[in-house]
């Protein structure tokens, strides 16, 4: 199954509590902090504890490499 990018309405379609406008703002904020790339693909799993200040982008706690997160796998794990 191919990965699905996080589009401006992605969160809206998955929650009755998020409006289309909020969904778009959240998507843009995630792009701004590099959680999502320019195409909406997830760069890393935000649930992984990352080092504070000492780790380069794309590295996790104590400098270990963080795998690129597949949105489809996360959806399955979350029951979406």
Secondary structure, 3 states (H helix, E strand, C coil): CCCCCCCCCCCHHHCCCCCHHHHHHHHHHHHHCCCECCCCCECCCCCCCCCCCCCCCCECHHHCECCCCCHHHHHHHHCC
